[in-house]
């Protein structure tokens, strides 16, 4: 299961690339934090595995993922980290993306359907209703954030002085 989001802003004159790249990188990191807020508001923490899948992306954008393993649950945080990837990367000048990927079988299943206990790697019944649809929730939150950027001037750009 993958989720990707990117921002493409504009073509620049020589000398402004680094400033605008930094600006866009900051905005995509903020978009990732907003996506994480929305996703983690839905995904439960029982053994820690599902929430731990978000840690790679969170680390790339200075975001803390709270994981409180339930007292009766095995600690499976390492499993979540093992079966996931995430981060922020520059695709080309002026274009950045954040990405989140997981192969954690029961999280993938619970994202899209109602999973019966003892199937798809699920050990018991879910307290949080499924399907989770955390990707959809995150996408909606990022789309709202992107609307706020639509009319935002690219303020870090300064006029280049002729020498």
C-alpha angles and dihedrals in degrees: 000000000000137000124187133174128179142182124217113183118169149314114266141207117246112281097034098071097093094046094050093041089055090047094050092044089055091050094049090049089052089048089053091051090050090049090049092050091054096043096046092049085068107033113084125223105219100136094003095241098110095046091044089063087073096055098090092056091041092053091052092056101037094253126144119226110207112218119178108176110216114249093244095044130092114244104254099162091119090055091056092049091048093054099047146065134189144155149119124278141177111241096185138323107317095005125098135165139191119212140192125188132174137176094186097137101214095043090052090049095045091050093064109023147018106271123209117228114269093023130100089018092299110145100198144349120312121244090194111067117246148254089058098197090194092152090057092047091049092047091052091050092049091047089055090049091049089055089060089055095051094085098027113119115231091249102178092068112102125193111268114238120227112233 
